[in-house]
Amino acid sequence: MRVLLRTVLPVLLLATLVSLPRLPVLAEPLRLSIVHVNDWDRLDAKDRAGGAAKIASIARYERDRVEAEGGQVLLTFGGDMLSPSLLSGFDKGAHMVALANAIGFNAAVLGNHEFDFGPDVLIDRLKEAEYPVLGSNISYKGKPGFPGAERSLLVEAGEYKIGLLGLTTTDTPSLSSSGPDVAFAPLADAAREITEVLRRQGADLVIALTHAVYQKDLETLRQVAGIDIVLGGHDHLVLVLYDGKQAILKSGSQGNFVGIMDILIDRVEGRSGPQLVWQPSFSMVNTLEVEEDPEIAQRVAGFVARLDKELAVDIGATEVALDTRRAAVRSGENAFGNLVADAMRAATGADAALTNGGGIRGDTTYAPGRVLTRKDILTELPFGNKTVTMRLKGSDLKAALENGVSKVEEGAGRFPHVSGLSFAYSGSKPAGSRVSDILVGGLPLDLGKVYVVAVNDFVARGGDGYASLENGEPIVDASSARLMASQVIEFIQAGDGVTTEVEGRVRRLD
Ligand SMILES: [Zn+2]
């Protein structure tokens, strides 16, 4: 970390000094360092990168460095923290807000995942947040704004005013549980309105925190010239883009990378009066070698211990015998596989659901009467897979089922467990032409019809040979989806014990 900044900064400082106009100075120049993180819901580091304690460490380092020079640091968040982590499934994201408070964020924007538990839970979380959260394009019950969120923010920094607004992706209603009371205005419309307000209030620099794909960020910048900087999120890209006038910065996800935009702001006498100039330098810090902040690391350890306790919680008894041994989940219809697929379909409202047997890993048996814990489900579904939904043509669904049984003789992990559909197959026929009698919702599959299908994100990416699923048109993609394991836990808790049996969803004919 130290090495990185030392090597990057002197060069950029030189460039900055050279390019400053030689005009009478009207205000003291200001160093403003923006430290930006987005799409972070993971407590601790994974493969040595990311997590709360590393984000905190960089923020602290940068504050010490910049404040010693009389400058100011803005620690910003680009949305998506309340969900979909495991612990969030239990405390509805409260631990993330507590950590964000402790790290000391200065501003955040609402992401789609902030609405995963519905608007009422979000209102509670916003009450807990000690930092301003922006929702500039959101309206609630027909009125602009969202309870507890700001539409705009003006931050004093030295002799300058920094204006902030926050924009949330307009497809949030289809990606989360924002419900009928929450509406999202087109990004550029809201951005134009709020930017004008901020400029009237004297903002020298306008920053839009956004949670949208970068194509939308580009569109917003093109349509609203008054925005200087976009600090983004949502598509998990590591991105720095600068055309000399406007800049976009996105920092990947989970704090694996932390983006720093170090700006020298100055007000000079231009041809037509005082004029603001700002010169950015950018660094994108890979947190792999960043030391963890010990104080935050301790809090994280506390939450991890709480997670362990939450995992020991009973969720319901199974009334039927369950067998998740490797051969059992890869060779034929399986009660546990049916349970997982049923939970995915129930959580998404899809026409049909499919998950691969290789994703079920407990390799054990549960006798009738056995009480399942949350940990049992996580042991069965350890990959952190998410449930995505897509519009998929009947012909591609058929191809997926053909793939699913194409290597049944090898015990391959691609074997499909399904819900909302049933089919038969002949294992002795050549792979690719084994499947017959496909019913979706009790009706014969229509090859030309488009179905809403829920699958795990691994097979959606074409994993385990499921190439035809890549033809689907995403409805909820992996960056917006919820954990399969959380859905199965909730499904069991909502029901009256596990009663799912083998019932002829996948029938072998030979
Ligand atoms: Zn998002």
Boltz pocket constraint, residues with backbone or C-beta under 6 A from the ligand:
constraints:
  - pocket:
      binder: B
      contacts: [[A, 79], [A, 80], [A, 111], [A, 112], [A, 113], [A, 211], [A, 233], [A, 234], [A, 235], [A, 479], [A, 480]]
      max_distance: 6.0
